[in-house]
Amino acid sequence: MLVMAARSSMRLGVVLERRDLDNPWQDHEWRPVAVIPGAADCPEWRLLHERKGWRRYHAGTLDLELFARETEGYKYNLSTGEPRIFVVVRPADEDDENDVEPFLVTACPYESQDYLDSGEEIVEGVPMPGELAEWINAFVERHHMDEPFVKRKRKKHKDAERHHPFGEEGRRG
């Protein structure tokens, strides 16, 4: 019998900010700044706000997927007092008008760490809206199971001297 892992998903709009820089090597930088729960699909970037030196776009809509096997990470995130949604942004294709594109949204800090380690993506935690925190918390309450701590037992050696890394002399020295 095949048992499917419990999962749930919600569409999240990803808001990216393009900020101008006074830097000889780079004229701007991108960073995720917010998510929009339940956002509609966004095939083209849509300008949301603009001020001198920066612009914010609804840059795409992605699925936030929750999995029962990752509830430990969600639970930790919710317990921090300032839970985050982690947004992973990758470089876009060269022919793309914008030089980045949203790739992934996750509520699991451990998953986001894997993307940080590569150094190729932009990974930022943005504030988790309250309704999203409630939805994730309900998922955790339904599916989280604490794994009991099992203490390892040491193996006893019948001939301790023979197993000592320095032999008989190392035990007496």
DSSP file (Angstrom, degrees, kcal/mol; ACC not computed):
  #  RESIDUE AA STRUCTURE BP1 BP2  ACC     N-H-->O    O-->H-N    N-H-->O    O-->H-N    TCO  KAPPA ALPHA  PHI   PSI    X-CA   Y-CA   Z-CA
    1    1 A M              0   0    0      0, 0.0     2,-0.5     0, 0.0     0, 0.0   0.000 360.0 360.0 360.0 129.5    0.0    0.0    0.0
    2    2 A L        -     0   0    0      2,-0.0     2,-0.6     0, 0.0     0, 0.0  -0.790 360.0-161.9 -92.2 123.6    1.4    3.4   -1.0
    3    3 A V        -     0   0    0     -2,-0.5     2,-0.3     0, 0.0     0, 0.0  -0.930  10.0-143.9-108.7 122.7    1.0    6.1    1.6
    4    4 A M        -     0   0    0     -2,-0.6     2,-0.1     1,-0.1     3,-0.1  -0.622  23.1-111.2 -84.4 141.3    1.3    9.7    0.4
    5    5 A A        -     0   0    0     -2,-0.3     2,-0.2     1,-0.1    -1,-0.1  -0.455  37.6-104.8 -68.7 141.8    2.9   12.3    2.6
    6    6 A A        +     0   0    0     -2,-0.1    62,-2.7   137,-0.1     2,-0.3  -0.492  53.8 161.7 -68.5 133.5    0.6   14.9    3.9
    7    7 A R  E     -A   67   0A   0     60,-0.2     2,-0.3    -2,-0.2    60,-0.2  -0.975  20.9-171.8-149.8 162.1    1.1   18.2    2.2
    8    8 A S  E     -A   66   0A   0     58,-1.9    58,-3.5    -2,-0.3     2,-0.3  -0.975   8.5-161.5-150.0 156.5   -0.7   21.5    1.6
    9    9 A S  E     -A   65   0A   0     -2,-0.3     2,-0.3    56,-0.2    56,-0.2  -0.981   8.6-171.5-144.9 158.1    0.0   24.5   -0.6
   10   10 A M  E     -A   64   0A   0     54,-1.7    54,-3.3    -2,-0.3     2,-0.3  -0.991  30.7-114.3-145.6 141.0   -0.9   28.2   -1.0
   11   11 A R  E     -A   63   0A   0     -2,-0.3    27,-2.6    52,-0.2    28,-0.5  -0.610  33.3-169.7 -77.2 132.9   -0.1   30.6   -3.8
   12   12 A L  E     -AB  62  37A   0     50,-3.2    50,-2.6    -2,-0.3     2,-0.3  -0.991  17.2-138.9-126.8 127.5    2.1   33.5   -2.8
   13   13 A G  E     -AB  61  36A   0     23,-2.6    23,-2.1    -2,-0.4     2,-0.5  -0.645  21.6-139.4 -76.4 141.0    2.9   36.6   -4.7
   14   14 A V  E     -AB  60  35A   0     46,-3.1    45,-2.4    -2,-0.3    46,-0.7  -0.915   9.8-156.6-108.1 124.6    6.6   37.6   -4.5
   15   15 A V  E     -AB  58  34A   0     19,-2.6    18,-2.7    -2,-0.5    19,-1.2  -0.896  12.2-171.1-103.2 119.6    7.4   41.3   -4.1
   16   16 A L  E     -AB  57  32A   0     41,-2.2    41,-2.8    -2,-0.6     2,-0.5  -0.875  10.2-147.7-110.2 143.3   11.0   42.2   -5.3
   17   17 A E  E     -AB  56  31A   0     14,-2.8    14,-1.6    -2,-0.4     2,-0.6  -0.929   1.3-157.1-111.7 132.2   12.6   45.5   -4.7
   18   18 A R  E     -AB  55  30A   0     37,-3.0    37,-1.8    -2,-0.5     2,-0.5  -0.940  17.6-171.4-106.0 114.1   15.1   47.0   -7.2
   19   19 A R  E     -AB  54  29A   0     10,-2.6    10,-2.0    -2,-0.6    35,-0.2  -0.918  20.7-125.4-112.8 129.4   17.2   49.6   -5.3
   20   20 A D  E     - B   0  28A   0     33,-3.0     2,-0.3    -2,-0.5     8,-0.3  -0.424  27.7-155.3 -68.7 144.3   19.7   51.9   -7.1
   21   21 A L        -     0   0    0      6,-2.5     2,-1.0     2,-0.1    32,-0.0  -0.912  21.9-138.6-122.1 149.4   23.3   51.8   -5.8
   22   22 A D        +     0   0    0     -2,-0.3     5,-0.1     2,-0.0     6,-0.0  -0.751  62.9 125.6-101.3  81.3   26.1   54.3   -5.9
   23   23 A N        -     0   0    0     -2,-1.0     3,-0.3     3,-0.4    -2,-0.1  -0.999  61.8-139.6-144.9 131.8   28.7   51.6   -6.8
   24   24 A P  S    S+     0   0    0      0, 0.0     3,-0.1     0, 0.0    -1,-0.1   0.736 104.9  40.7 -67.4 -20.5   31.2   51.6   -9.7
   25   25 A W  S    S+     0   0    0      1,-0.3     2,-0.4     2,-0.0     0, 0.0   0.631 122.6  30.5-101.0 -16.5   30.7   47.8  -10.2
   26   26 A Q        -     0   0    0     -3,-0.3    -3,-0.4     1,-0.1    -1,-0.3  -0.975  52.4-166.8-148.4 126.2   26.9   47.5   -9.8
   27   27 A D  S    S+     0   0    0     -2,-0.4    -6,-2.5     1,-0.1     2,-0.3   0.637  76.2   5.7 -91.1 -13.5   24.2   50.1  -10.5
   28   28 A H  E     -B   20   0A   0     -8,-0.3     2,-0.3    -6,-0.0    -8,-0.2  -0.980  58.5-146.7-157.3 167.5   21.4   48.3   -8.6
   29   29 A E  E     -B   19   0A   0    -10,-2.0   -10,-2.6    -2,-0.3     2,-0.4  -0.976  12.3-141.1-137.3 153.7   20.5   45.3   -6.4
   30   30 A W  E     +B   18   0A   0     -2,-0.3   -12,-0.2   -12,-0.2    59,-0.1  -0.875  23.5 165.8-111.7 146.0   17.5   43.1   -6.0
   31   31 A R  E     -B   17   0A   0    -14,-1.6   -14,-2.8    -2,-0.4     2,-0.2  -0.950  37.3-113.4-156.7 142.6   16.0   41.8   -2.8
   32   32 A P  E     +B   16   0A   0      0, 0.0   -16,-0.2     0, 0.0     3,-0.1  -0.519  34.4 169.8 -69.7 140.3   12.7   40.1   -1.8
   33   33 A V  E     -     0   0A   0    -18,-2.7     2,-0.3     1,-0.4   -17,-0.2   0.559  55.1  -2.8-127.7 -17.5   10.7   42.4    0.6
   34   34 A A  E     -B   15   0A   0    -19,-1.2   -19,-2.6    92,-0.1    -1,-0.4  -0.991  50.3-136.1-165.9 164.8    7.3   40.8    0.9
   35   35 A V  E     -B   14   0A   0     92,-0.4   -21,-0.2    -2,-0.3   -23,-0.0  -0.953  13.8-144.3-128.2 154.2    4.8   38.0    0.0
   36   36 A I  E >   -B   13   0A   0    -23,-2.1   -23,-2.6    -2,-0.3     3,-1.4  -0.924  20.4-136.3-120.6 103.9    1.2   38.3   -0.9
   37   37 A P  E 3  S+B   12   0A   0      0, 0.0   -25,-0.2     0, 0.0    94,-0.0  -0.320  86.1   8.8 -60.9 137.6   -0.9   35.3    0.3
   38   38 A G  T 3  S+     0   0    0    -27,-2.6   -26,-0.2     1,-0.2    23,-0.0   0.676  88.9 168.3  70.7  18.8   -3.5   34.1   -2.2
   39   39 A A    <   -     0   0    0     -3,-1.4    -1,-0.2   -28,-0.5     3,-0.1  -0.266  35.0-114.3 -66.2 150.0   -2.1   36.3   -5.1
   40   40 A A        -     0   0    0      1,-0.2    -1,-0.1   -29,-0.0    -2,-0.0  -0.360  46.9 -76.4 -75.2 162.6   -3.2   35.7   -8.6
   41   41 A D        -     0   0    0     -2,-0.1    -1,-0.2     1,-0.1   -28,-0.1  -0.261  41.5-157.1 -57.8 148.6   -0.8   34.5  -11.3
   42   42 A C        +     0   0    0     19,-0.1    19,-0.2     1,-0.1    -1,-0.1  -0.742  19.0 171.9-133.6  83.5    1.5   37.2  -12.5
   43   43 A P  S    S+     0   0    0      0, 0.0     2,-0.4     0, 0.0    -1,-0.1   0.819  75.7  37.3 -66.3 -29.2    2.9   36.3  -16.0
   44   44 A E  S    S-     0   0    0     14,-0.0    16,-0.1    16,-0.0    14,-0.1  -0.942  99.1-100.7-119.8 144.1    4.4   39.8  -16.4
   45   45 A W        -     0   0    0     -2,-0.4     2,-0.5    14,-0.1    14,-0.2  -0.349  37.1-152.3 -60.4 141.4    6.1   41.8  -13.6
   46   46 A R  E     -C   58   0A   0     12,-1.8    12,-2.9    -4,-0.1     2,-0.3  -0.976  13.0-126.7-123.2 124.0    3.8   44.5  -12.2
   47   47 A L  E     +C   57   0A   0     -2,-0.5    10,-0.3    10,-0.2     3,-0.1  -0.513  31.4 171.7 -67.7 126.8    5.0   47.7  -10.7
   48   48 A L  E     +     0   0A   0      8,-3.3     2,-0.3     1,-0.4     9,-0.2   0.816  62.0   1.9-103.3 -45.9    3.5   48.2   -7.2
   49   49 A H  E     -C   56   0A   0      7,-1.3     7,-2.7     2,-0.0    -1,-0.4  -0.984  58.1-170.1-144.9 151.0    5.4   51.2   -5.7
   50   50 A E  E     +C   55   0A   0     -2,-0.3     2,-0.3     5,-0.2     5,-0.2  -0.980  12.0 159.9-147.5 134.2    8.0   53.6   -6.9
   51   51 A R  E >   -C   54   0A   0      3,-2.4     3,-1.8    -2,-0.3     2,-0.3  -0.860  57.7 -62.6-137.3 173.2   10.1   56.2   -5.1
   52   52 A K  T 3  S+     0   0    0     -2,-0.3     3,-0.1     1,-0.3    -2,-0.0  -0.447 124.2   8.3 -61.6 120.0   13.3   58.0   -5.9
   53   53 A G  T 3  S+     0   0    0     -2,-0.3   -33,-3.0     1,-0.1     2,-0.3   0.326 123.4  56.5  93.7  -7.6   16.0   55.3   -5.9
   54   54 A W  E <   -AC  19  51A   0     -3,-1.8    -3,-2.4   -35,-0.2     2,-0.3  -0.999  50.5-167.9-154.9 155.9   13.8   52.2   -5.7
   55   55 A R  E     -AC  18  50A   0    -37,-1.8   -37,-3.0    -2,-0.3     2,-0.4  -0.995  12.7-148.8-140.8 141.9   10.9   50.3   -7.3
   56   56 A R  E     -AC  17  49A   0     -7,-2.7    -8,-3.3    -2,-0.3    -7,-1.3  -0.944  17.6-172.3-115.3 135.3    8.8   47.3   -6.0
   57   57 A Y  E     -AC  16  47A   0    -41,-2.8   -41,-2.2    -2,-0.4     2,-1.1  -0.936  35.0-128.0-125.5 144.1    7.3   44.7   -8.3
   58   58 A H  E     +AC  15  46A   0    -12,-2.9   -12,-1.8    -2,-0.4   -43,-0.2  -0.845  41.2 179.2 -80.4 103.2    5.0   41.8   -8.0
   59   59 A A  E     -     0   0A   0    -45,-2.4     2,-0.3    -2,-1.1    -1,-0.2   0.542  48.4 -35.7 -94.0  -9.3    7.5   39.7   -9.8
   60   60 A G  E     -A   14   0A   0    -46,-0.7   -46,-3.1    41,-0.1     2,-0.4  -0.900  50.6-110.7 165.9 166.8    5.8   36.3   -9.8
   61   61 A T  E     +A   13   0A   0     -2,-0.3     2,-0.3   -48,-0.2   -48,-0.2  -0.992  35.4 177.5-125.7 126.4    3.4   34.0   -8.0
   62   62 A L  E     -A   12   0A   0    -50,-2.6   -50,-3.2    -2,-0.4     2,-0.5  -0.834  32.1-104.8-125.4 160.3    4.8   30.7   -6.5
   63   63 A D  E     -A   11   0A   0     -2,-0.3     2,-0.8   -52,-0.2    42,-0.5  -0.761  21.1-149.8 -86.0 126.3    3.4   27.8   -4.5
   64   64 A L  E     -A   10   0A   0    -54,-3.3   -54,-1.7    -2,-0.5     2,-0.5  -0.886  23.7-162.5 -88.6 114.3    4.3   27.7   -0.9
   65   65 A E  E     -A    9   0A   0     -2,-0.8     2,-0.4    40,-0.5    42,-0.3  -0.862   9.2-160.2-105.7 134.2    4.2   24.0   -0.2
   66   66 A L  E     -A    8   0A   0    -58,-3.5   -58,-1.9    -2,-0.5     2,-0.4  -0.919   6.6-165.8-110.8 137.9    4.1   22.5    3.3
   67   67 A F  E >   -A    7   0A   0     -2,-0.4     3,-2.0   -60,-0.2   -60,-0.2  -0.974  25.7-132.7-126.2 138.2    5.1   18.9    3.9
   68   68 A A  G >  S+     0   0    0    -62,-2.7     3,-1.1    -2,-0.4     4,-0.2   0.818 106.6  60.0 -58.4 -32.2    4.4   16.8    7.1
   69   69 A R  G 3  S+     0   0    0    -63,-0.3    -1,-0.3     1,-0.2     3,-0.2   0.598 103.9  51.6 -74.1  -9.0    8.0   15.6    7.2
   70   70 A E  G X> S+     0   0    0     -3,-2.0     4,-1.5     1,-0.1     3,-0.8   0.201  70.8 111.4-110.4  15.1    9.3   19.3    7.5
   71   71 A T  H <>  +     0   0    0     -3,-1.1     4,-3.0     1,-0.2     5,-0.2   0.777  68.6  66.4 -63.9 -25.4    7.1   20.4   10.4
   72   72 A E  H 3> S+     0   0    0     -3,-0.2     4,-2.2     1,-0.2    -1,-0.2   0.926 104.3  45.1 -60.2 -43.2   10.1   20.7   12.8
   73   73 A G  H <> S+     0   0    0     -3,-0.8     4,-2.4     2,-0.2    -2,-0.2   0.897 113.9  48.2 -66.5 -41.6   11.4   23.5   10.6
   74   74 A Y  H  X S+     0   0    0     -4,-1.5     4,-2.6     2,-0.2    -2,-0.2   0.918 111.1  51.4 -64.4 -42.4    8.0   25.3   10.4
   75   75 A K  H  X S+     0   0    0     -4,-3.0     4,-1.5     1,-0.2    -2,-0.2   0.917 110.8  47.7 -61.3 -44.4    7.6   24.9   14.2
   76   76 A Y  H  X S+     0   0    0     -4,-2.2     4,-0.6    -5,-0.2     3,-0.3   0.938 111.2  51.3 -61.2 -46.5   11.0   26.4   14.8
   77   77 A N  H >< S+     0   0    0     -4,-2.4     3,-1.2     1,-0.2     5,-0.2   0.919 110.3  48.4 -57.2 -46.9   10.2   29.3   12.4
   78   78 A L  H >< S+     0   0    0     -4,-2.6     3,-0.8     1,-0.2    -1,-0.2   0.796 106.8  58.2 -65.3 -28.0    6.9   30.1   14.1
   79   79 A S  H 3< S+     0   0    0     -4,-1.5    -1,-0.2    -3,-0.3    -2,-0.2   0.563  83.5  83.3 -80.0  -8.0    8.6   30.0   17.6
   80   80 A T  T << S-     0   0    0     -3,-1.2    -1,-0.2    -4,-0.6    -2,-0.1   0.650  96.9-124.0 -73.5 -14.1   11.1   32.8   16.8
   81   81 A G  S <  S+     0   0    0     -3,-0.8    -1,-0.1    -4,-0.2    -3,-0.1   0.048 103.0  55.3  91.7 -27.3    8.6   35.6   17.5
   82   82 A E  S    S-     0   0    0     -5,-0.2    -3,-0.1    45,-0.0    -4,-0.1  -0.604  81.8-163.5-134.0  72.1    9.2   37.0   14.0
   83   83 A P        -     0   0    0      0, 0.0    45,-2.1     0, 0.0     2,-0.3  -0.219   8.9-156.5 -62.2 150.8    8.4   34.2   11.6
   84   84 A R  E     -D  127   0B   0     43,-0.2     2,-0.5    23,-0.2    41,-0.1  -0.870  20.5-139.7-126.4 154.4    9.6   34.5    8.1
   85   85 A I  E     -D  126   0B   0     41,-2.5    41,-3.0    -2,-0.3     2,-0.5  -0.980  30.6-138.2-105.9 128.8    8.9   33.3    4.6
   86   86 A F  E     -DE 125 106B   0     20,-3.2    20,-2.2    -2,-0.5     2,-0.5  -0.784  15.7-160.9 -95.5 127.2   12.1   32.6    2.8
   87   87 A V  E     -DE 124 105B   0     37,-3.0    37,-2.0    -2,-0.5     2,-0.5  -0.921   2.6-157.7-111.7 127.8   12.3   33.7   -0.8
   88   88 A V  E     -DE 123 104B   0     16,-3.0    15,-3.1    -2,-0.5    16,-1.6  -0.923  10.8-171.5-107.0 125.4   14.9   32.3   -3.2
   89   89 A V  E     -DE 122 102B   0     33,-2.9    33,-2.9    -2,-0.5   -59,-0.0  -0.958   2.6-165.4-119.9 133.0   15.7   34.4   -6.2
   90   90 A R  E     - E   0 101B   0     11,-2.6    11,-2.4    -2,-0.4    31,-0.1  -0.779  33.7 -89.1-113.9 158.6   17.9   33.2   -9.1
   91   91 A P  E     - E   0 100B   0      0, 0.0     9,-0.3     0, 0.0     2,-0.1  -0.428  49.4-128.1 -60.7 140.1   19.6   35.0  -12.0
   92   92 A A        -     0   0    0      7,-1.8     9,-0.1     1,-0.2     7,-0.0  -0.360  32.9 -77.3 -85.7 168.6   17.2   35.2  -15.0
   93   93 A D    >   -     0   0    0      1,-0.1     3,-1.8    -2,-0.1    -1,-0.2  -0.289  45.8-112.7 -59.7 151.9   17.9   34.1  -18.5
   94   94 A E  T 3  S+     0   0    0      1,-0.3    -1,-0.1    -3,-0.1    -2,-0.1   0.813 116.5  54.3 -60.6 -31.8   20.1   36.6  -20.4
   95   95 A D  T 3  S+     0   0    0      4,-0.0    -1,-0.3     2,-0.0     2,-0.2   0.477  85.9 108.7 -83.6   0.2   17.2   37.5  -22.8
   96   96 A D  S <  S-     0   0    0     -3,-1.8    -4,-0.1     1,-0.1     0, 0.0  -0.521  72.9-133.1 -77.2 143.7   14.9   38.4  -19.8
   97   97 A E  S    S+     0   0    0     -2,-0.2     2,-0.3     2,-0.0    -1,-0.1   0.862  95.1  50.8 -63.3 -37.6   14.1   42.0  -19.2
   98   98 A N  S    S-     0   0    0      2,-0.1    -2,-0.1     1,-0.1    -6,-0.0  -0.776  81.5-136.9-101.2 148.2   14.9   41.7  -15.5
   99   99 A D  S    S+     0   0    0     -2,-0.3    -7,-1.8    -8,-0.1     2,-0.3   0.445  83.3  43.2 -88.7   2.6   18.1   40.1  -14.4
  100  100 A V  E     -E   91   0B   0     -9,-0.3    -2,-0.1    -7,-0.0    -7,-0.1  -0.924  60.7-164.8-137.3 164.6   16.5   38.0  -11.6
  101  101 A E  E     -E   90   0B   0    -11,-2.4   -11,-2.6    -2,-0.3     2,-0.1  -0.984  31.6-105.7-149.0 142.0   13.4   35.8  -11.1
  102  102 A P  E     +E   89   0B   0      0, 0.0   -13,-0.2     0, 0.0     3,-0.1  -0.448  39.1 171.4 -64.1 137.2   11.7   34.3   -8.1
  103  103 A F  E     +     0   0B   0    -15,-3.1     2,-0.3     1,-0.4   -14,-0.2   0.737  53.9   3.2-116.2 -41.2   12.4   30.6   -7.8
  104  104 A L  E     -E   88   0B   0    -16,-1.6   -16,-3.0   -42,-0.1     2,-0.4  -0.999  44.8-160.0-153.5 145.6   11.1   29.3   -4.5
  105  105 A V  E     +E   87   0B   0    -42,-0.5   -40,-0.5    -2,-0.3     2,-0.3  -0.995  24.3 168.8-123.9 138.0    9.2   30.3   -1.3
  106  106 A T  E     -E   86   0B   0    -20,-2.2   -20,-3.2    -2,-0.4   -40,-0.1  -0.993  37.5-153.7-147.1 151.7    9.5   28.2    1.8
  107  107 A A  S    S+     0   0    0     -2,-0.3   -30,-0.2   -42,-0.3   -23,-0.2   0.373  75.8  95.0-100.2   0.6    8.5   28.4    5.5
  108  108 A C     >  -     0   0    0      1,-0.2     4,-1.9   -22,-0.1     3,-0.3  -0.835  57.8-163.2 -99.8 113.1   11.4   26.1    6.4
  109  109 A P  H  > S+     0   0    0      0, 0.0     4,-1.7     0, 0.0    -1,-0.2   0.813  91.3  58.3 -63.3 -28.3   14.6   27.8    7.5
  110  110 A Y  H  > S+     0   0    0      2,-0.2     4,-1.1     1,-0.2    -2,-0.0   0.890 105.9  48.1 -69.8 -38.3   16.5   24.6    7.0
  111  111 A E  H  > S+     0   0    0     -3,-0.3     4,-1.0     1,-0.2     3,-0.4   0.908 109.9  52.3 -66.2 -41.4   15.5   24.4    3.4
  112  112 A S  H  X S+     0   0    0     -4,-1.9     4,-1.8     1,-0.2     3,-0.4   0.858 102.1  60.8 -64.3 -33.0   16.4   28.0    2.8
  113  113 A Q  H  X S+     0   0    0     -4,-1.7     4,-1.9     1,-0.2    -1,-0.2   0.864  96.6  60.1 -61.2 -36.5   19.9   27.3    4.3
  114  114 A D  H  X S+     0   0    0     -4,-1.1     4,-0.6    -3,-0.4    -1,-0.2   0.885 107.4  45.4 -59.6 -38.4   20.6   24.8    1.5
  115  115 A Y  H >X S+     0   0    0     -4,-1.0     4,-0.7    -3,-0.4     3,-0.6   0.832 108.2  56.8 -75.2 -32.2   20.1   27.5   -1.1
  116  116 A L  H >< S+     0   0    0     -4,-1.8     3,-0.7     1,-0.2    -2,-0.2   0.873  99.0  62.0 -63.2 -35.9   22.3   30.0    0.8
  117  117 A D  H 3< S+     0   0    0     -4,-1.9    -1,-0.2     1,-0.2    -2,-0.2   0.782  95.1  60.1 -63.6 -27.9   25.1   27.5    0.8
  118  118 A S  H << S-     0   0    0     -4,-0.6    -1,-0.2    -3,-0.6    -2,-0.2   0.840  89.1-149.4 -71.6 -31.9   25.4   27.5   -3.0
  119  119 A G  S << S+     0   0    0     -4,-0.7    -3,-0.1    -3,-0.7    -1,-0.1   0.407  74.4  93.5  79.0  -3.2   26.1   31.3   -3.1
  120  120 A E  S    S+     0   0    0     -5,-0.3     2,-0.2     2,-0.0    -4,-0.1   0.723  75.9  61.3 -93.0 -23.7   24.4   31.6   -6.5
  121  121 A E  S    S-     0   0    0     -6,-0.6     2,-0.5   -31,-0.1   -31,-0.2  -0.628  79.1-121.9-102.8 160.2   20.9   32.6   -5.3
  122  122 A I  E     -D   89   0B   0    -33,-2.9   -33,-2.9    -2,-0.2     2,-0.5  -0.895  32.3-173.5 -94.1 127.4   19.6   35.5   -3.3
  123  123 A V  E     +D   88   0B   0     -2,-0.5     2,-0.4   -35,-0.2   -35,-0.2  -0.979   9.8 165.2-128.3 119.3   17.9   34.2   -0.2
  124  124 A E  E     -D   87   0B   0    -37,-2.0   -37,-3.0    -2,-0.5     2,-0.5  -0.990  31.9-134.2-134.4 141.7   16.0   36.5    2.1
  125  125 A G  E     -D   86   0B   0     -2,-0.4   -39,-0.2   -39,-0.2    -2,-0.0  -0.842  25.7-167.8 -91.2 128.2   13.5   36.0    4.9
  126  126 A V  E     -D   85   0B   0    -41,-3.0   -41,-2.5    -2,-0.5   -92,-0.1  -0.830  37.2 -80.1-112.4 155.0   10.5   38.4    4.6
  127  127 A P  E     -D   84   0B   0      0, 0.0   -92,-0.4     0, 0.0   -43,-0.2  -0.240  43.8-127.1 -55.7 136.5    7.9   39.0    7.3
  128  128 A M        -     0   0    0    -45,-2.1     5,-0.1   -94,-0.1    -3,-0.0  -0.768  25.2-122.6 -86.6 118.0    5.3   36.2    7.4
  129  129 A P    >>  -     0   0    0      0, 0.0     4,-2.1     0, 0.0     3,-0.6  -0.266  22.3-115.4 -58.4 148.5    1.8   37.7    7.3
  130  130 A G  H 3> S+     0   0    0      1,-0.3     4,-2.3     2,-0.2     5,-0.2   0.865 114.0  52.6 -55.2 -43.4   -0.5   36.8   10.2
  131  131 A E  H 3> S+     0   0    0      1,-0.2     4,-1.8     2,-0.2    -1,-0.3   0.844 110.2  49.6 -64.7 -31.7   -3.0   34.8    8.2
  132  132 A L  H <> S+     0   0    0     -3,-0.6     4,-2.6     2,-0.2    -1,-0.2   0.891 108.4  52.3 -72.1 -40.4   -0.1   32.8    6.7
  133  133 A A  H  X S+     0   0    0     -4,-2.1     4,-2.6     1,-0.2    -2,-0.2   0.896 109.8  49.9 -61.2 -40.7    1.3   32.1   10.2
  134  134 A E  H  X S+     0   0    0     -4,-2.3     4,-2.2     2,-0.2    -1,-0.2   0.914 110.9  48.9 -64.2 -42.7   -2.1   30.8   11.3
  135  135 A W  H  X S+     0   0    0     -4,-1.8     4,-1.7     2,-0.2    -2,-0.2   0.910 114.2  45.1 -63.6 -43.7   -2.4   28.5    8.3
  136  136 A I  H  X S+     0   0    0     -4,-2.6     4,-2.5     2,-0.2    -2,-0.2   0.904 111.3  53.2 -67.6 -41.4    1.1   27.1    8.8
  137  137 A N  H  X S+     0   0    0     -4,-2.6     4,-2.7     1,-0.2    -2,-0.2   0.902 107.7  50.9 -60.7 -41.5    0.5   26.7   12.6
  138  138 A A  H  X S+     0   0    0     -4,-2.2     4,-1.8     2,-0.2    -1,-0.2   0.895 110.2  50.3 -62.9 -39.7   -2.7   24.7   11.9
  139  139 A F  H  X S+     0   0    0     -4,-1.7     4,-2.1     2,-0.2     5,-0.2   0.925 111.1  48.6 -62.9 -45.0   -0.7   22.5    9.5
  140  140 A V  H  X S+     0   0    0     -4,-2.5     4,-3.0     1,-0.2    -2,-0.2   0.924 110.0  51.3 -61.8 -45.5    2.0   21.9   12.2
  141  141 A E  H  < S+     0   0    0     -4,-2.7    -1,-0.2     1,-0.2    -2,-0.2   0.861 113.6  45.8 -61.1 -35.3   -0.6   21.1   14.8
  142  142 A R  H  < S+     0   0    0     -4,-1.8    -1,-0.2    -5,-0.2    -2,-0.2   0.851 128.5  21.0 -73.9 -35.3   -2.3   18.5   12.5
  143  143 A H  H  < S+     0   0    0     -4,-2.1     2,-0.2    -5,-0.1    -2,-0.2   0.592  88.0 110.8-117.4 -12.4    0.9   16.8   11.3
  144  144 A H     <  -     0   0    0     -4,-3.0     2,-0.4    -5,-0.2   -75,-0.1  -0.471  36.2-179.5 -75.1 134.7    3.8   17.4   13.7
  145  145 A M        -     0   0    0     -2,-0.2     2,-0.2     2,-0.0   -73,-0.1  -0.982  25.7-129.9-130.6 121.4    5.1   14.4   15.7
  146  146 A D        -     0   0    0     -2,-0.4    -2,-0.0     1,-0.1     0, 0.0  -0.471  21.3-131.3 -66.6 136.2    7.9   14.8   18.1
  147  147 A E        -     0   0    0     -2,-0.2    -1,-0.1     1,-0.0     3,-0.0  -0.805  25.6-119.5 -90.1 125.9   10.6   12.2   17.6
  148  148 A P        -     0   0    0      0, 0.0     2,-0.4     0, 0.0    -1,-0.0  -0.346  25.0-114.5 -66.8 143.1   11.6   10.6   20.9
  149  149 A F        -     0   0    0     -2,-0.0     2,-0.6     1,-0.0     0, 0.0  -0.633  30.0-164.0 -77.0 128.9   15.2   11.0   22.0
  150  150 A V        -     0   0    0     -2,-0.4     2,-0.3    -3,-0.0    -1,-0.0  -0.961  11.5-141.4-118.9 116.2   16.9    7.7   22.1
  151  151 A K        -     0   0    0     -2,-0.6     2,-0.2     1,-0.1    -2,-0.0  -0.583  19.3-125.2 -78.1 132.1   20.2    7.6   23.9
  152  152 A R        -     0   0    0     -2,-0.3     2,-0.4     1,-0.0    -1,-0.1  -0.493  19.4-136.7 -73.4 145.0   22.9    5.5   22.3
  153  153 A K        -     0   0    0     -2,-0.2     2,-0.2     1,-0.0    -1,-0.0  -0.858  17.5-122.0-102.3 139.0   24.4    2.8   24.5
  154  154 A R        -     0   0    0     -2,-0.4     2,-0.3     1,-0.1    -1,-0.0  -0.534  25.7-118.0 -76.6 143.5   28.1    2.3   24.4
  155  155 A K        -     0   0    0     -2,-0.2     2,-0.4     1,-0.0    -1,-0.1  -0.637  26.3-129.7 -78.9 137.9   29.4   -1.1   23.4
  156  156 A K        -     0   0    0     -2,-0.3     2,-0.5     2,-0.0    -1,-0.0  -0.717  15.6-141.7 -89.3 139.2   31.3   -2.9   26.2
  157  157 A H        -     0   0    0     -2,-0.4     3,-0.4     1,-0.2     6,-0.0  -0.867   7.7-159.8-102.7 130.9   34.7   -4.3   25.2
  158  158 A K  S    S+     0   0    0     -2,-0.5     2,-0.7     1,-0.3    -1,-0.2   0.894  94.6  35.5 -72.7 -40.2   35.7   -7.7   26.7
  159  159 A D  S  > S+     0   0    0      1,-0.2     4,-1.1     2,-0.1     3,-0.4  -0.738  71.7 173.6-115.6  81.5   39.4   -7.0   26.0
  160  160 A A  H  > S+     0   0    0     -2,-0.7     4,-0.7    -3,-0.4     3,-0.2   0.829  75.3  56.2 -60.6 -36.0   39.8   -3.3   26.6
  161  161 A E  H >4 S+     0   0    0      1,-0.2     3,-0.7     2,-0.2    -1,-0.2   0.885 104.3  52.7 -65.9 -37.6   43.6   -3.3   26.2
  162  162 A R  H 34 S+     0   0    0     -3,-0.4    -1,-0.2     1,-0.2    -2,-0.2   0.806 112.8  45.2 -67.7 -27.7   43.4   -4.9   22.7
  163  163 A H  H 3< S+     0   0    0     -4,-1.1    -1,-0.2    -3,-0.2    -2,-0.2   0.493  84.1 111.6 -94.7  -4.9   41.0   -2.2   21.6
  164  164 A H  S X< S-     0   0    0     -4,-0.7     3,-1.8    -3,-0.7     6,-0.1  -0.537  71.9-131.5 -71.2 133.7   42.9    0.8   23.1
  165  165 A P  T 3  S+     0   0    0      0, 0.0    -1,-0.1     0, 0.0    -4,-0.0   0.740 105.8  40.2 -60.7 -23.1   44.3    2.9   20.2
  166  166 A F  T 3> S-     0   0    0      1,-0.3     4,-1.3     2,-0.0     3,-0.4   0.270 106.0-134.0-108.8  10.6   47.7    3.1   21.8
  167  167 A G  H <>  -     0   0    0     -3,-1.8     4,-1.1     1,-0.2    -1,-0.3  -0.186  55.4 -35.2  69.2-164.7   47.9   -0.5   23.0
  168  168 A E  H  > S+     0   0    0      1,-0.2     4,-1.2     2,-0.2     3,-0.4   0.858 138.6  54.0 -60.9 -40.0   49.0   -1.6   26.5
  169  169 A E  H  > S+     0   0    0     -3,-0.4     4,-1.9     1,-0.2    -1,-0.2   0.868 103.9  55.6 -67.5 -35.6   51.6    1.2   26.8
  170  170 A G  H  < S+     0   0    0     -4,-1.3    -1,-0.2    -3,-0.2    -2,-0.2   0.797 105.3  52.9 -66.7 -28.2   49.1    3.9   26.0
  171  171 A R  H  < S+     0   0    0     -4,-1.1    -1,-0.2    -3,-0.4    -2,-0.2   0.823 116.3  37.3 -76.4 -31.1   46.9    2.8   28.9
  172  172 A R  H  <        0   0    0     -4,-1.2    -2,-0.2     1,-0.2    -1,-0.2   0.729 360.0 360.0 -91.3 -23.3   49.6    3.0   31.5
  173  173 A G     <        0   0    0     -4,-1.9    -1,-0.2    -5,-0.2    -2,-0.1   0.454 360.0 360.0 -73.5 360.0   51.4    6.1   30.2
